[in-house]
Structures are given as structure tokens and as C-alpha cells.
Amino acid sequence: MCRNITTLRGLEPAATPEEIEAAARQFVRKISGVQSVSASTEGAFERAVRTVTEAATALLAELPPRKQPPKTEPPLRRIAAART
């Protein structure tokens, strides 16, 4: 799997919608091979991101809690921590 996608299940506080969408966007980039969206790919790309975001949100809501938190923080949290 893509090295840039981190585990979102078990985060404290729970993963935000922005973190879930960022992971979905990275996943869609990886499987599609689209690194920069063009006019010809934008519609399909953004629909895929929405679909994956919705599926990931539902999955995280339905899974039982983790016994241990994930080993790494999502990129958005690492960026926010570096700013403070």
C-alpha cells in the first residue's frame, strides 16, 4: 500500500473528515496514477475521492475500537504539530 496513507482507526481524537478525505485523495492518486488533476480527469477523480471518503468514513464508524493507537500520526496532524 502507499506509504503516505496512515492508519486512521484508533486515533485520539478520532480522525477528522479532512484527514479521511486526505487519505482518500492519496489512495485515489495512487491507484489511478493521476498526480495532478487536469480538466479531463477532474470529474472522475473527484467522484472517486468522494466515494472513497464516504466508504472510509462508514468503515471507521463500524469497526470496533483498537486496543492500541496507530504507530504514526496522519500527515495533517504532523503538519499542525510542526506549526505550533
Steps between C-alpha positions, in 0.01 A plus 500: 500500500601859463746615763328839532170358622497460876266303722205712609321246718572546869619858492435715806323724426328309220592565138348817363310518172797690355742222600274236350467696176878555482557125533233432236659752265842338543349155439326616181824664380688176559260263326424735211854620436363856481732731691367833376137527400430640156171612347462159337552306825350734760141373493584131529774569754281708732211250478739223597633705793143560625412131466814383682451766771143385561605134509791571737279707731243218517772241558660694785159550663419128487830350615553422868750713694869415472685370801801718419522829312662505156881528490504819293291815486325605180685761291253779583571453872875493444479827303286663770740387774798638310330842477450528875 
